């Protein structure tokens, strides 16, 4: 009887080179690979020719299968073929609904493992030379989804907007205008914002602005999902803004002295 193992594998933020060696080995040894819309298809080149490769798309507005259907497919393939890799964009435990798939595997009595990936939360800003934290600017960062299951804006965004933290918002382009209004209501109209679509890939697009104009800038540039929205003073450290930011700080310090 074949070994039955379900591996939830993080595919990274988009660039196929931003994947771990452990993830590559899992793909190479897989009998079945179930991949989603945010995993780079180039990663399938690591798979054996005999492996079953099936798209089980999970992206806002483009669901090939429901989560329950995906759970069922994972279990069925593990039982019939053996080693299944569930290839997820980013990291499985960052809004990846991994626990639902883990619970399904456990209920079926199938061994399951998680192989972490570089989340877009970390990898995409870093690829643009924007730190999540920087001494003297902020002490923390928040990561939140744009909307709840009911489609409402997450209440956590309102809390995050009151802090000095960098705020990373995922799956939120459809609510961009309303989310920026939340930040404006908490005195953040002039806070810099970066939106990065398809980060770390050849199709990457980025726009930088402020809370009070980023919605219009994003519309003009035609940005859409998948994208991360980054709100915070650290956006000023992007290379295109850094010299101006340093100059402004020097002038401010001179005035105070």
N, C-alpha and C positions, 0 to 999 in steps of 0.2 A: 504493500500500500504506500502511495506517495506521501511524503511529508506535507502536512497541511499547515500553512503559515500565511498570515495576512500581514503585510508590511505597509504601514502608512508612511509614505516617503515625501519629504519636503523637496520640491523641485527648485526652490529659490525664486528670486523676484522676476526672472525673465531671461537674463543672460545665461545660456546653457553652460558656461564655464563656472558659474557661481553655484555649484552643486558639490556636495561632499563625496569623498571617496567611498564612504559606506553606502551612500545612496546609489552610486554607480554600480557597486557590487551587487546590491539588491536587484537592480534592474537587469543586470547581466544574468542573474540566477533565476529570474522569474519565469514561471510558466504562463502567467497572464499579467498584463499590465492594463489597468483601468485608469485612464488619465483624464484630467479636466481641462477646461478652456484656458486656464492660466498657467499651465505647464508647457514649456517650450517643446514643440514636437521633435526638435533636434535630439532631445534626450532619448527618444525611442531608438536611435541608432545604436545605443549600447545594448539593446535587447537582442536575444538570440532570434534567428530566422524563424524558428518554430514557435516562438511565443505568440499567444493570442494578444492582440492589441485592440482595445475597445475604448472609444470616446464616450465618456459619461458626463457631458458638459455641465458645468456649474458656473454660470455667470449671470449677473443681473439682466433680466429680460431675455435670457437664452438658456432655458433649462431643458436639456435633452431628456433627463430622467429626474423623477422626484427623489428626495433623499431616501425614502423607504424602498423605492425601486433599486437605487444604488446599493443599499444594504443587502437586498436580496441577491443581486448579481454577484456581489463580493462573496457571499456565503456559498452560492451555487458553484462558482468557479473554484473556490478553495476546495470544495468537496469533490469536484469532478477532475480538477487539474493539478491541485497541490499548492504551489507557492504563488501567491497573488500580491502584486505591488499595486497599491492605490496611490497613484502619483498626483500630488496636490501642489498647486502653486504656492510659493512662499513657504510657510511653516505650517504643518498640520494643526498645531494647537493655537494658531492665531486666526480666529474666525473661520476655521476650516471644518467645523462640525465633526471633528475627529471622534469625540466621545460617543456620538451616536453610532458610528461605525465600529468602535471598540466594543460597545455594549452588545451590538448585534453579533460580533464575533464570539464574545464570551458566552452569550446565550446559546450559541451553536456548538460550544465546546472546542473552538478553534483557537490555536495560539495566535497572539497578535503582538506586533512590535511597532514602535514609533521611531522613525529616523528623522531627526530635526532638519529643517532647512533654513536658509537665510530669508527671513521675512522681508517683504517689501518695505515694511515700517523702518527697518534698519538699513537695508541695502540700497534702496532708491535714493534717499537723501545723501547717503555717503558717496554714492557715485557722482553726485552733483556738488560734492565738497561742502555740504551743509550738515553741521553736527546737530545731533538731537539735544545735546547739552554742552554748555561752555561756561567755564568759571567766570563769574562776574556778570553773567547774563541770566542764567536760569539754573535751577537745582533739580529739575525733574522733567519728565515728559509723560503725556497721556496718550493712550491709543484707544480710540473708540470707533464704533461703527456709526454711520450716519443716521441710520433709522433702526427702529425696533421691528419685531415681527409684524406689528400692526401697521407699519408704514409711517409711524410718527417719528419725529426727531428725537433721538435719545436724550433723556434728561441729563445724562452725564456730560453732554456738550455744554449745557448751561452751567454746570459746576466747573468744567474745565475753563470756560471763558472767563471765570472770575479769578483764575490763578495766573501766576507768572510762568507757568509751565509751557513748553512746546507742546502743541496739540496736533496729533496726527489723526486724520479722519479717513476711514476707508469706506468704500462703497457708498459714496455720498454725493456724486455729481448731480443727481436728479434733485437734490435738496440744497444745492450750493447757495442759492440766493437766500433762502430762509435761514440757513446755518450762519451765514455771514451777518444776517440781521441780529442774531443772538449775540454774536461777539460785539457788534456795534452798540447794542443795548447795554453792554457792560463796559463801555468806554474804550473799546479796542478798534475804533474806526481806522486809526492810523497804523495799526499793527501790520507788519509785512506778512504776506502769504505767498506760498509757492504751490503750484499744482503741477504734478508730474504724471503724465499719461504714458503707459507702456514703458515704465522706467527700466533702464539697463538693457533695452533692446534697440535694434536698428530703427524701430518705429517711434522712438521716444519723442515726446513733445513736452515742452515746459513753458509755463507762463508765470511771471512774478509780478505781484502788485501789492495792494493793501486791502484790508477788509472792506473798505468802502468802494473799491473799484474792481476787485478780482473777478466778480461774476461777469462783468461786461468784457473784461480782457479775455476770460476763458471762452466766452461765446464768440468773440471775434476770431480767436485762434482755432475754434472748432474742437475744443477739448471735450472728451467724454470718458466713460468707463472703459477699461480699468485705469483708475488714477488714484493717487494719494493726494490729500489736501494737507498742507503743513502750515500751521499758524503759529507765529512766534517771532521774537526778536532775533533768533538765531538765523532766520532767513537772510538777514542783512550780511551774513558771513559768506554768502554765495559769491564766487569770484567776480561776478558782474556788479556787485554792490559794495564789495569789501573796502575798496579804496575810499569811496565816498563815506562809508560808515566810520572808518578810522579817522578821516579828516574831520567829520562832524564831532566825534568824541574829543579830539584834540582841541578843537575850538571851544567846545563846551567846558572842558577842564580849564582852559586859559581864562575864560570869562569868570569862572568861579573863584580862581585864584587872584 
